[in-house]
């Protein structure tokens, strides 16, 4: 779960494509098996996202708020309500093994609480819940470790 799209990613129709670091992290963590060159190329990345991300890799990305902004501070209080309901429905009906929130803000908007730390949270229905560090700041190894942990839990 992401918070909301960046305008560049929104225009491309590919989550996290404005800065491709998240895609590189997914690859380095072994969740997807794509070359850096293919991930760097917008047309190839769009094809991967549309044809392999969910169907082959069994991954999904959902934004809590669909409106693009350059910064989360531009989001308005209450905008997350529609997205929270959508996510609840997806978790109830699809029953993913793991739901991963990308960054603290996405989990804060989902739960309405700031009282948590990174890592495993209380289950959401039958799904395990994890909050990872946002992929743009800090050491890549931390995010790779978190993604590997999420991948391992989804295989169990």
C-alpha positions as CSV (number, residue, x, y, z in Angstrom):
1,X,0.0,0.0,0.0
2,X,1.3,3.4,-0.9
3,X,0.0,6.7,0.2
4,X,-0.6,8.5,-3.2
5,X,1.1,8.8,-6.6
6,X,3.7,11.3,-7.6
7,X,2.5,13.3,-10.6
8,X,5.2,11.8,-12.9
9,X,4.3,8.2,-11.8
10,X,0.6,9.0,-12.2
11,X,1.2,10.3,-15.8
12,X,3.1,7.2,-16.7
13,X,0.6,4.9,-15.2
14,X,3.3,3.0,-13.3
15,X,3.6,3.3,-9.5
16,X,7.0,4.5,-8.2
17,X,8.2,5.2,-11.7
18,X,9.2,8.8,-11.1
19,X,12.2,7.5,-9.2
20,X,12.7,3.9,-10.0
21,X,14.5,3.0,-6.8
22,X,11.6,1.0,-5.5
23,X,11.6,-1.2,-8.6
24,X,15.4,-1.7,-8.2
25,X,14.8,-2.7,-4.5
26,X,12.1,-5.2,-5.5
27,X,14.6,-6.8,-7.9
28,X,17.5,-6.8,-5.5
29,X,15.2,-8.4,-2.8
30,X,14.2,-11.1,-5.3
31,X,10.5,-10.3,-5.5
32,X,10.8,-9.6,-9.2
33,X,13.3,-11.0,-11.7
34,X,13.9,-8.1,-14.0
35,X,17.1,-6.4,-15.2
36,X,18.0,-2.9,-14.1
37,X,18.0,-1.8,-17.7
38,X,14.4,-3.1,-18.3
39,X,13.3,-1.4,-15.0
40,X,14.9,1.9,-16.1
41,X,13.1,1.9,-19.5
42,X,9.5,3.3,-19.0
43,X,8.0,1.3,-21.8
44,X,9.5,-2.0,-20.6
45,X,8.6,-1.1,-17.0
46,X,5.0,-0.4,-18.0
47,X,4.8,-3.8,-19.8
48,X,6.3,-5.5,-16.7
49,X,3.8,-3.7,-14.4
50,X,0.8,-4.5,-16.6
51,X,1.7,-8.1,-17.6
52,X,3.9,-9.6,-14.9
53,X,3.6,-7.7,-11.6
54,X,0.3,-9.2,-10.5
55,X,0.0,-12.2,-12.9
56,X,3.5,-13.7,-12.5
57,X,4.9,-12.2,-9.3
58,X,1.5,-12.1,-7.5
59,X,2.2,-8.6,-6.2
60,X,-0.1,-5.6,-6.2
61,X,0.2,-1.9,-5.4
62,X,-2.7,0.2,-4.2
63,X,-2.7,3.8,-3.2
64,X,-4.7,5.0,-0.2
65,X,-5.3,8.3,-2.1
66,X,-5.4,8.3,-5.9
67,X,-4.8,12.0,-6.3
68,X,-1.2,12.8,-7.3
69,X,0.8,15.3,-5.3
70,X,4.5,16.2,-5.2
71,X,4.5,15.9,-1.4
72,X,2.2,14.2,1.2
73,X,1.8,17.5,3.0
74,X,-0.5,18.6,0.2
75,X,-3.0,15.9,1.0
76,X,-6.2,16.9,2.8
77,X,-7.5,15.4,6.0
78,X,-10.2,12.8,5.2
79,X,-9.0,12.2,1.6
80,X,-8.0,8.7,2.8
81,X,-11.5,7.5,3.7
82,X,-12.5,6.3,0.3
83,X,-9.2,4.5,-0.2
84,X,-9.3,2.9,3.3
85,X,-12.7,1.4,2.4
86,X,-11.3,0.1,-0.9
87,X,-8.3,-1.5,0.8
88,X,-10.6,-3.1,3.5
89,X,-12.7,-4.7,0.8
90,X,-9.6,-6.0,-1.1
91,X,-8.1,-7.5,2.1
92,X,-11.4,-9.1,3.1
93,X,-12.1,-10.6,-0.4
94,X,-8.6,-11.3,-1.8
95,X,-7.1,-12.4,1.5
96,X,-3.5,-11.7,0.8
97,X,-1.0,-13.5,3.1
98,X,0.8,-10.2,3.6
99,X,-0.1,-6.5,3.3
100,X,2.9,-4.2,3.2
101,X,2.5,-0.5,3.8
102,X,5.2,1.5,2.0
103,X,6.3,4.2,4.5
104,X,4.8,5.3,7.8
105,X,2.4,7.8,6.3
106,X,0.5,5.1,4.4
107,X,0.0,3.1,7.6
108,X,-0.9,6.2,9.6
109,X,-3.5,7.2,7.0
110,X,-4.9,3.6,7.0
111,X,-5.1,3.2,10.8
112,X,-5.5,6.8,11.9
113,X,-2.7,6.2,14.5
114,X,0.9,7.3,14.8
115,X,1.5,4.8,17.6
116,X,3.6,2.1,15.9
117,X,7.1,1.3,14.6
118,X,8.4,-0.1,11.4
119,X,8.0,-3.9,11.0
120,X,5.2,-6.3,11.8
121,X,1.9,-4.9,13.0
122,X,-1.3,-6.6,14.2
123,X,-2.9,-8.7,11.5
124,X,-5.6,-7.1,9.3
125,X,-8.3,-9.8,9.1
126,X,-6.3,-12.9,8.1
127,X,-3.5,-10.9,6.5
128,X,-0.2,-10.2,8.2
129,X,0.7,-6.5,8.1
130,X,4.1,-4.9,7.7
131,X,5.3,-1.3,7.6
132,X,8.5,-0.8,5.6
133,X,10.6,2.3,5.3
134,X,9.8,4.6,2.4
135,X,12.1,3.6,-0.5
136,X,13.6,7.0,-1.3
137,X,15.6,7.9,1.8
138,X,18.2,6.0,3.8
139,X,20.1,2.8,3.2
140,X,19.0,0.5,0.5
141,X,20.0,-2.6,2.5
142,X,17.4,-1.8,5.1
143,X,14.6,-1.8,2.5
144,X,16.0,-4.9,0.8
145,X,16.0,-6.7,4.1
146,X,12.4,-5.6,4.8
147,X,11.2,-6.7,1.4
148,X,12.9,-10.1,1.8
149,X,11.2,-10.5,5.2
150,X,7.8,-9.7,3.5
151,X,8.5,-12.1,0.7
152,X,9.4,-14.9,3.2
153,X,6.2,-14.3,5.1
154,X,4.1,-14.4,2.0
155,X,5.6,-17.8,1.0
156,X,4.8,-19.4,4.4
